């Protein structure tokens, strides 16, 4: 009976986590605030406790709900009041500006020069002399403004007109037809099947990926096997 209770409580905790995450909203780790990170860890720990709490599993569930409600309340508060948002989420710190490294801000952020250089290299800047301004954002990422000579040239800078790009839709994904995307493009299954047949593909179930652009041009990716990199 204890094992059955653990199994049932585990499923209940997973369902509860799913709906609570929907309530709170989900973001990538790099987009999380400090409170989001703490809240996520705590709710996950409580969910694990709920799975093995055989006497009163309702208590961890109530705690999870409370944490989620507090998370939603803080989210609403930070959206409405800038001062409260700065208090909860923090504010950007200038790490480098006009060839000056601000040591005090490095200390506040608990980040050293080497870690700063790693983040710069991850963004494609291997020489900090090419950076005009670098800010440490509240979510822990470093935003970089390059110096003008090292800024990538855009078509506008070169007075070049380029066509507007549009979203490409998946029509077949791992052998499964995505009918909802066909409807968005005002197409149907028969059209896709005919397009595939015209390119020599008689069975879309054997295809890994089929994409379609706004001009209704499809690109087909077959399944290939390769054991290792050569």
C-alpha positions in Angstrom: 0.0 0.0 0.0 2.9 2.4 0.7 4.3 1.9 -2.8 0.9 2.6 -4.3 0.6 5.8 -2.2 4.0 6.9 -3.4 3.1 6.2 -7.0 -0.2 8.1 -6.7 1.4 11.0 -4.8 4.1 11.2 -7.4 1.6 11.5 -10.2 -0.4 14.1 -8.2 2.7 16.2 -7.6 3.6 16.1 -11.4 0.1 17.2 -12.3 0.2 19.9 -9.6 3.6 21.2 -10.8 2.3 21.3 -14.4 -0.7 23.5 -13.6 1.3 25.6 -11.1 4.0 26.3 -13.8 1.2 27.2 -16.2 -0.1 29.7 -13.6 3.3 31.2 -12.8 4.6 31.2 -16.4 7.7 29.6 -17.7 10.9 31.2 -18.8 14.4 30.1 -19.8 17.0 29.9 -17.0 18.8 32.9 -18.5 15.6 34.9 -18.2 14.8 34.1 -14.6 15.1 36.6 -11.8 16.6 35.6 -8.5 13.2 35.0 -6.9 12.1 32.9 -9.9 15.1 30.7 -9.5 14.6 30.4 -5.7 10.8 29.8 -6.1 11.5 27.1 -8.8 13.9 25.2 -6.6 11.6 25.4 -3.6 8.5 24.2 -5.4 10.5 21.4 -7.0 11.7 20.3 -3.5 8.2 20.4 -2.1 6.9 18.4 -5.0 9.5 15.7 -4.3 8.5 15.7 -0.6 4.9 15.4 -1.6 5.7 12.3 -3.6 7.0 10.5 -0.5 4.8 12.0 2.2 2.5 9.2 3.0 0.7 10.6 6.1 -0.4 14.0 4.9 0.5 14.7 1.3 -2.0 17.6 1.3 0.5 19.7 3.4 3.2 19.9 0.7 0.5 20.6 -1.9 -0.8 23.6 0.1 2.8 24.8 0.4 3.3 24.6 -3.4 0.1 26.6 -4.0 1.2 29.2 -1.5 4.6 29.6 -3.2 2.9 29.9 -6.6 0.5 32.5 -5.4 3.3 34.6 -3.9 5.2 34.2 -7.2 2.2 35.5 -9.2 1.7 38.4 -6.7 5.3 39.4 -7.0 5.1 39.3 -10.8 2.1 41.6 -10.7 3.8 43.9 -8.3 7.0 44.2 -10.3 5.0 44.9 -13.5 3.1 47.8 -11.8 5.8 49.5 -9.6 9.3 50.2 -10.8 10.7 50.7 -7.4 9.4 47.4 -6.2 10.7 45.7 -9.4 14.2 47.1 -8.7 14.0 45.8 -5.1 12.9 42.3 -6.1 14.7 41.8 -9.4 17.7 44.2 -9.0 18.9 46.5 -11.7 21.7 46.5 -14.4 25.2 47.2 -13.3 27.8 48.8 -15.5 30.9 46.6 -15.6 32.7 48.3 -18.4 32.2 51.7 -20.1 34.5 53.7 -22.3 37.5 51.5 -21.5 37.0 51.6 -17.7 36.3 48.6 -15.6 34.1 49.3 -12.6 35.6 47.2 -9.8 32.9 48.1 -7.2 30.2 46.8 -9.5 32.1 43.6 -10.1 32.2 43.1 -6.3 28.4 43.9 -6.0 27.6 41.3 -8.7 30.0 38.7 -7.2 31.6 38.2 -10.6 35.3 38.3 -11.4 37.2 39.6 -14.5 37.8 36.1 -15.8 34.1 35.2 -15.7 33.3 38.5 -17.4 35.7 37.7 -20.2 34.1 34.3 -20.6 30.7 35.9 -21.1 32.2 38.4 -23.5 33.8 35.6 -25.6 30.5 33.7 -25.5 29.0 36.7 -27.2 31.7 36.8 -29.8 34.0 39.5 -28.3 37.4 38.0 -27.6 39.0 41.5 -27.0 37.3 43.7 -24.4 39.0 46.6 -26.1 36.4 46.3 -28.8 33.5 46.9 -26.3 32.1 50.3 -25.6 29.7 49.3 -22.8 29.0 46.1 -20.9 26.1 45.7 -18.5 25.4 42.9 -16.1 21.6 42.4 -16.4 19.5 41.3 -13.3 19.1 37.8 -14.9 22.9 37.3 -14.9 23.6 37.8 -18.6 26.0 40.4 -19.9 24.7 42.8 -22.5 27.3 44.3 -24.8 27.4 47.4 -26.9 30.4 47.2 -29.2 32.5 50.2 -30.3 31.4 51.7 -33.6 34.3 50.3 -35.7 33.6 46.8 -34.4 29.8 46.9 -34.8 28.6 44.5 -37.5 27.5 46.4 -40.6 23.8 46.1 -41.4 22.2 46.3 -44.9 20.9 49.8 -43.9 24.5 50.9 -43.2 25.5 49.7 -46.7 22.4 51.2 -48.4 21.4 47.7 -49.5 17.7 46.7 -49.8 17.0 43.2 -48.8 13.7 41.3 -49.0 11.7 40.9 -45.8 12.1 37.4 -44.2 9.1 35.6 -42.9 8.5 32.7 -40.6 9.0 29.1 -41.9 6.5 26.5 -40.7 7.0 22.8 -40.0 4.6 20.8 -42.1 6.0 17.3 -41.2 7.9 16.6 -38.1 9.4 13.2 -37.5 6.9 11.6 -39.9 3.9 13.4 -38.4 1.9 15.9 -40.5 1.3 19.2 -38.7 -2.3 20.0 -39.9 -2.6 23.1 -37.8 0.3 24.8 -39.6 -1.2 23.8 -43.0 -4.3 25.7 -42.0 -2.3 28.8 -41.0 -0.9 28.8 -44.5 -4.4 28.2 -46.0 -3.2 24.8 -47.4 -4.5 21.3 -46.9 -3.1 17.7 -46.7 -3.8 17.0 -50.4 -1.7 19.9 -51.5 1.2 18.8 -49.3 1.0 15.2 -50.5 1.0 16.4 -54.1 4.0 18.6 -53.5 5.9 15.8 -51.9 5.0 13.4 -54.8 6.3 16.0 -57.3 9.7 15.8 -55.6 9.7 12.0 -55.5 8.4 11.4 -51.9 5.4 9.1 -51.8 5.2 8.6 -48.0 5.6 11.6 -45.7 5.8 9.2 -42.7 9.4 8.4 -43.8 10.5 12.0 -43.7 12.2 13.7 -40.8 11.2 17.3 -41.5 9.3 19.2 -44.1 9.2 23.0 -43.9 7.3 25.6 -45.9 7.9 29.4 -46.4 5.4 32.2 -47.1 5.8 31.5 -50.9 4.5 28.0 -50.3 7.9 26.5 -51.2 8.7 23.3 -49.3 12.0 22.0 -48.2 12.4 18.3 -47.4 14.8 16.7 -45.0 15.1 12.9 -45.2 16.2 10.6 -42.5 20.0 9.9 -42.7 22.1 7.7 -40.5 25.6 8.5 -39.4 27.2 6.7 -36.5 29.9 9.3 -35.7 31.5 12.5 -36.8 34.2 11.9 -39.5 
